[in-house]
C-alpha cells in the first residue's frame, strides 16, 4: 500500500492503533524501571544510607521529564518519584496516564482490534483504577509486576488474535520505536547519571548497577546465557547492536523497518516516503556499527544522536500516515 492510499484508508485507525501500542509499551517500561529500582536499592544495601534517595532521580531522567518533575515535586525521594511516574494523572508519561490513553485509543478502534485486546486494555485500566494511587510500600513490587504482566499479556493477545495487516504493523512499528527509545535512555542514564562516583567503577557495586541496567530491559538472563561475565562494553554491545534480543536497539529498529515497509508495500531497501528513508538509514547505520568505535567517539553522543533520529522518524510517520491526533481524553 502506498502512502497516498494509506491516509484515506487508515487515517481513523492507524494513529489510534499506533498510540495504543506505544502507550502500552511505555507503561510496561516505566513499571519495569520502577520495579528494578526497588530491588536495586535493596541489593545495594542503600536503604537508610546517605544517597539512598539519589537512586530515584535517574528513573525520572529515563522518562525525559526531569524539568517537569523538579517543578512539581522538587526532591527526588522514593515517594515523590513513585507518585510522579506511577499515579500522577498530570504526567502524560505516568503508568496511570499511559494506560488510560491506551484504553481510549483501543476503544476508538474496537472494530479493528480483537475483543480480547479490548478486554485486556480495560482490565489494565481497572487495575489502575482500583489502586487509585494508594498502593502500600510493601505491595509495590506486586503492583508493578501486575502492570508488566498485563502489558505483556496485551502484546501476546495482539499477536495471537489480530490479523497481521496494516493496523497490526502500525502496532508493531509503535512498540518497536518505543522500545528502542527506552533502551537508549537507560544506557545514557547509566553512563552519565546513575553511577555516583568514579571510584565505584569495577567494584561489586558497579556490577550491581550494570546488572540493574540489564534487568531494566529484561535482558539479564539472555545476556548471561550469551556472554556470561558482567562487562560494560559487552553490555553496551548487547543492548545496542544485538540482532536477536527483542529489546536491543538494532533488533527493534529492524522490526520497525519491516513493519513500515509492510504498511507501504515498498520493497526493503527502497523508500517511498520520508519515514522509510529515515528509518532505513538508521537501520543501516546500526547494522554496520561496532561498539569500540561508539565508545571511542562517546557513548552519550551516540545515544543522543539515536534519540534525535528516532524522534525525527516518529515525526515523519505522523506526517506520512496520520491525520488525527491520538485519543487522550479521560476514560469513562
KELOMI-681231 format. One line per 3 residues: number of its first residue (from 1); their letters; for each residue x, y, z of C-alpha. Coordinates in nm, 4 decimals. Example, Ala and Ser with C-alpha at 12.3 -4.5 7.8 and 13.67 -1.06 7.14 Angstrom:
BEGIN
1 = AS = 1.2300 -0.4500 0.7800  1.3670 -0.1060 0.7140
//
This chain:
BEGIN
1 = XXX = 0.0000 0.0000 0.0000  0.1389 0.3411 -0.0901  0.1407 0.6389 0.1438
4 = XXX = -0.1285 0.8075 -0.0623  -0.3566 0.5069 -0.0216  -0.2790 0.4645 0.3485
7 = XXX = -0.4077 0.8064 0.4514  -0.7729 0.7691 0.3498  -0.7884 0.4017 0.4453
10 = XXX = -0.6194 0.4230 0.7848  -0.6476 0.7858 0.8926  -0.9099 0.6980 1.1536
13 = XXX = -0.7475 0.3851 1.2908  -0.3738 0.3987 1.2213  -0.2982 0.6784 1.4639
16 = XXX = -0.5103 0.5214 1.7395  -0.3585 0.1755 1.6924  -0.0103 0.3290 1.6831
19 = XXX = -0.0563 0.5222 2.0078  -0.2467 0.2428 2.1763  0.0584 0.0192 2.1393
22 = XXX = 0.3084 0.2920 2.2160  0.1323 0.3803 2.5418  0.1069 0.0162 2.6483
25 = XXX = 0.4792 -0.0309 2.5823  0.5607 0.2895 2.7702  0.3567 0.1830 3.0730
28 = XXX = 0.5337 -0.1551 3.0775  0.8741 0.0127 3.0564  0.8014 0.2504 3.3433
31 = XXX = 0.6682 -0.0314 3.5618  0.9790 -0.2370 3.4906  1.2171 0.0512 3.5652
34 = XXX = 1.0402 0.1177 3.8946  1.0381 -0.2471 3.9999  1.4072 -0.2891 3.9179
37 = XXX = 1.4931 0.0237 4.1148  1.3075 -0.1003 4.4204  1.5180 -0.4172 4.4152
40 = XXX = 1.8373 -0.2298 4.3265  1.8115 -0.0179 4.6385  1.7818 -0.3343 4.8481
43 = XXX = 2.0588 -0.5220 4.6627  2.2997 -0.2321 4.7030  2.2276 -0.2095 5.0740
46 = XXX = 2.1492 0.1581 5.0388  1.8321 0.1978 5.2395  1.8966 0.4305 5.5319
49 = XXX = 2.2383 0.5214 5.3952  2.3464 0.8621 5.2553  2.2473 0.8947 4.8915
52 = XXX = 1.9683 0.6366 4.9047  1.7124 0.8762 4.7625  1.9559 0.9822 4.4879
55 = XXX = 1.8904 0.6418 4.3334  1.5460 0.7649 4.2253  1.6363 1.0734 4.0219
58 = XXX = 1.7819 0.8645 3.7340  1.4468 0.6903 3.6919  1.2842 1.0278 3.6312
61 = XXX = 1.5602 1.1093 3.3837  1.4836 0.7994 3.1752  1.1340 0.9362 3.1148
64 = XXX = 1.2678 1.2666 2.9822  1.0543 1.4575 3.2336  1.3210 1.5852 3.4728
67 = XXX = 1.2260 1.9539 3.4442  0.8540 1.8895 3.4993  0.9243 1.6662 3.7980
70 = XXX = 1.1552 1.9176 3.9652  0.8992 2.1935 3.9159  0.6163 1.9938 4.0725
73 = XXX = 0.7927 1.7829 4.3337  1.1419 1.9191 4.3898  1.3137 1.6403 4.5823
76 = XXX = 1.3539 1.3059 4.4034  1.2532 1.0956 4.7025  1.1232 0.7435 4.6675
79 = XXX = 0.7675 0.8517 4.7438  0.7729 1.1510 4.5072  0.9148 0.9560 4.2136
82 = XXX = 0.6691 0.6701 4.2569  0.3805 0.9146 4.2740  0.5005 1.1050 3.9652
85 = XXX = 0.5798 0.8061 3.7431  0.3081 0.5666 3.8539  -0.0004 0.7606 3.9573
88 = XXX = 0.0238 1.1304 3.8641  -0.2565 1.1987 3.6151  -0.0964 1.5329 3.5256
91 = XXX = 0.2104 1.3472 3.3989  0.1250 1.2138 3.0490  0.4046 0.9561 3.0807
94 = XXX = 0.2940 0.8072 3.4125  0.1708 0.4486 3.4169  -0.1781 0.5683 3.5018
97 = XXX = -0.1888 0.8215 3.2153  -0.0412 0.5785 2.9618  -0.2868 0.3011 3.0435
100 = XXX = -0.5788 0.5422 3.0332  -0.4670 0.6816 2.6951  -0.4097 0.3300 2.5589
103 = XXX = -0.7608 0.2306 2.6614  -0.9115 0.5387 2.4973  -0.7309 0.4652 2.1735
106 = XXX = -0.8327 0.0987 2.1926  -1.1964 0.1954 2.2451  -1.1892 0.4186 1.9372
109 = XXX = -1.0810 0.1259 1.7158  -1.2774 -0.1616 1.8665  -1.3939 -0.2532 1.5176
112 = XXX = -1.0291 -0.3093 1.4151  -0.8745 -0.4814 1.7166  -0.9955 -0.8084 1.8673
115 = XXX = -1.2439 -0.8185 2.1547  -0.9756 -0.9902 2.3649  -0.7446 -0.6929 2.3141
118 = XXX = -1.0128 -0.4516 2.4275  -1.0898 -0.6648 2.7333  -0.7227 -0.6711 2.8324
121 = XXX = -0.6824 -0.2959 2.7846  -0.9890 -0.2489 3.0029  -0.8504 -0.4895 3.2653
124 = XXX = -0.5299 -0.2877 3.2860  -0.7287 0.0308 3.3282  -0.9375 -0.1241 3.6062
127 = XXX = -0.6189 -0.2399 3.7808  -0.5006 0.1214 3.7959  -0.8442 0.2478 3.8944
130 = XXX = -0.8675 0.0046 4.1857  -0.5198 0.1023 4.3037  -0.6157 0.4691 4.2998
133 = XXX = -0.2619 0.5761 4.3840  -0.2930 0.4152 4.7285  -0.0622 0.1138 4.6904
136 = XXX = 0.1177 0.0355 5.0153  0.5007 0.0257 5.0031  0.5128 -0.3490 5.0635
139 = XXX = 0.2639 -0.4036 4.7794  0.4546 -0.2024 4.5177  0.6588 -0.4933 4.3749
142 = XXX = 0.3414 -0.6965 4.3209  0.1665 -0.3954 4.1724  0.4446 -0.3206 3.9226
145 = XXX = 0.4638 -0.6878 3.8312  0.0896 -0.6948 3.7677  0.1203 -0.3940 3.5356
148 = XXX = 0.4114 -0.5524 3.3487  0.2353 -0.8852 3.3086  -0.0816 -0.7084 3.1980
151 = XXX = 0.1098 -0.5218 2.9279  0.2860 -0.8407 2.8166  -0.0499 -1.0158 2.8008
154 = XXX = -0.1877 -0.7358 2.5821  0.1049 -0.7750 2.3421  0.0646 -1.1525 2.3303
157 = XXX = -0.3089 -1.1289 2.2734  -0.2471 -0.8792 1.9933  -0.0054 -1.1133 1.8183
160 = XXX = -0.2385 -1.4118 1.8571  -0.5807 -1.2616 1.7843  -0.5349 -0.9671 1.5481
163 = XXX = -0.4910 -1.0072 1.1735  -0.1349 -0.9151 1.0777  -0.2466 -0.6445 0.8390
166 = XXX = -0.1611 -0.2743 0.8122  -0.3139 -0.1943 1.1505  -0.1130 -0.4677 1.3220
169 = XXX = 0.2060 -0.3424 1.1582  0.1354 0.0065 1.2875  0.1121 -0.1522 1.6310
172 = XXX = 0.4475 -0.3304 1.5939  0.6068 -0.0184 1.4481  0.4995 0.1829 1.7522
175 = XXX = 0.6081 -0.0807 2.0019  0.9494 -0.1214 1.8376  1.0239 0.2503 1.8282
178 = XXX = 0.9200 0.2909 2.1912  1.1426 0.0008 2.2995  1.4441 0.1334 2.1123
181 = XXX = 1.3979 0.4772 2.2645  1.3749 0.3476 2.6212  1.6834 0.1252 2.5800
184 = XXX = 1.8912 0.4232 2.4696  1.7669 0.6259 2.7650  1.8501 0.3661 3.0292
187 = XXX = 2.2004 0.3267 2.8841  2.2513 0.7011 2.8773  2.1435 0.7338 3.2391
190 = XXX = 2.3875 0.4619 3.3471  2.6863 0.6319 3.1929  2.6125 0.9882 3.2967
193 = XXX = 2.3808 0.9875 3.5957  2.3388 0.6533 3.7694  2.6945 0.5871 3.8856
196 = XXX = 2.7560 0.8181 4.1843  3.1354 0.8087 4.1861  3.4233 0.7154 3.9568
199 = XXX = 3.5674 0.5183 4.2484  3.2787 0.2729 4.2151  3.3846 0.1613 3.8651
202 = XXX = 3.4897 -0.2039 3.8635  3.3588 -0.2691 4.2145  3.0795 -0.5085 4.3176
205 = XXX = 2.8545 -0.2023 4.3445  2.9260 -0.1276 3.9789  2.8365 -0.4859 3.8881
208 = XXX = 2.5053 -0.4454 4.0713  2.4364 -0.1287 3.8738  2.5126 -0.2932 3.5389
211 = XXX = 2.3013 -0.5947 3.6305  2.0209 -0.3488 3.7058  2.0615 -0.1949 3.3603
214 = XXX = 2.0148 -0.5387 3.2035  1.7157 -0.6124 3.4253  1.5654 -0.2751 3.3339
217 = XXX = 1.5302 -0.4021 2.9773  1.4512 -0.7627 3.0816  1.7860 -0.8674 2.9395
220 = XXX = 1.9815 -1.0050 3.2351  1.9213 -1.3743 3.1723  1.9681 -1.3568 2.7959
223 = XXX = 2.2895 -1.1592 2.8387  2.4316 -1.4090 3.0888  2.3419 -1.7016 2.8616
226 = XXX = 2.5187 -1.5314 2.5716  2.8161 -1.3595 2.7352  2.8490 -1.4757 3.0942
229 = XXX = 3.0503 -1.2102 3.2785  2.9175 -0.8629 3.3501  3.1367 -0.6432 3.1280
232 = XXX = 3.0271 -0.2853 3.0477  3.1499 -0.2845 2.6865  2.9781 -0.6156 2.6161
235 = XXX = 2.6566 -0.4951 2.7782  2.6565 -0.1837 2.5601  2.7132 -0.4015 2.2525
238 = XXX = 2.4316 -0.6377 2.3582  2.1754 -0.3655 2.4230  2.2619 -0.1539 2.1208
241 = XXX = 2.3715 -0.3862 1.8437  2.2425 -0.7377 1.9142  2.0372 -0.8688 1.6213
244 = XXX = 1.8360 -1.1239 1.8217  1.7460 -0.9744 2.1618  1.3970 -0.8168 2.1354
247 = XXX = 1.4804 -0.5017 2.3301  1.8147 -0.4298 2.1671  1.8074 -0.1096 1.9651
250 = XXX = 1.9261 -0.2764 1.6438  1.6661 -0.5529 1.6674  1.3853 -0.3095 1.7445
253 = XXX = 1.4753 -0.0757 1.4595  1.4899 -0.3738 1.2227  1.1378 -0.4839 1.3165
256 = XXX = 1.0111 -0.1279 1.2866  1.1598 -0.1022 0.9373  0.9976 -0.4298 0.8311
259 = XXX = 0.6560 -0.3165 0.9533  0.6860 0.0224 0.7872  0.7595 -0.1436 0.4525
262 = XXX = 0.4723 -0.3871 0.5058  0.2433 -0.0879 0.5506  0.3656 0.0989 0.2433
265 = XXX = 0.4241 -0.2024 0.0188  0.7656 -0.0689 -0.0813  1.0388 -0.3372 -0.1031
268 = XXX = 1.3006 -0.3344 0.1724  1.5995 -0.1253 0.0743  1.3846 0.1242 -0.1150
271 = XXX = 1.1671 0.4073 0.0097  0.8546 0.5921 -0.0970  0.8202 0.8361 0.1943
274 = XXX = 1.0380 1.0253 0.4399  0.9758 0.7856 0.7306  1.1009 0.4891 0.5249
277 = XXX = 1.4075 0.6826 0.4208  1.4948 0.7927 0.7749  1.4260 0.4528 0.9290
280 = XXX = 1.6210 0.2713 0.6578  1.9192 0.4983 0.7110  1.9164 0.4343 1.0852
283 = XXX = 1.8831 0.0587 1.0342  2.1856 0.0567 0.8017  2.3856 0.2641 1.0480
286 = XXX = 2.3189 0.0149 1.3266  2.3870 -0.2855 1.1043  2.7390 -0.1591 1.0340
289 = XXX = 2.8179 -0.0035 1.3736  3.0694 -0.1502 1.6185  3.0811 -0.0884 1.9900
292 = XXX = 3.4521 0.0006 2.0021  3.4010 0.2957 1.7692  3.0880 0.4025 1.9551
295 = XXX = 3.2675 0.4115 2.2899  3.5725 0.5811 2.1403  3.3636 0.8606 1.9916
298 = XXX = 3.1446 0.8884 2.3014  2.8504 0.6744 2.4073  2.6441 0.9707 2.5240
301 = XXX = 2.6868 1.1473 2.1921  2.5894 0.8315 2.0024  2.2811 0.7723 2.2182
304 = XXX = 2.1785 1.1356 2.1971  2.2063 1.1127 1.8206  1.9940 0.7969 1.8169
307 = XXX = 1.7222 0.9633 2.0211  1.7184 1.2636 1.7883  1.6914 1.0370 1.4828
310 = XXX = 1.4100 0.8321 1.6382  1.2203 1.1495 1.7255  1.2555 1.2569 1.3628
313 = XXX = 1.1324 0.9162 1.2435  0.8294 0.9444 1.4714  0.7507 1.2890 1.3294
316 = XXX = 0.7880 1.1539 0.9760  0.5498 0.8651 1.0489  0.2943 1.1127 1.1806
319 = XXX = 0.3337 1.3292 0.8723  0.3325 1.0427 0.6216  0.0360 0.8454 0.7534
322 = XXX = -0.1687 1.0142 1.0246  -0.4326 1.2827 1.0087  -0.5811 1.2890 1.3573
325 = XXX = -0.4110 1.3327 1.6945  -0.4143 1.0309 1.9293  -0.7020 0.9953 2.1741
328 = XXX = -0.6021 1.1321 2.5152  -0.9338 1.2048 2.6866  -1.0235 1.0621 3.0239
331 = XX = -1.1807 0.7216 3.0072  -1.5393 0.6935 3.1092
//
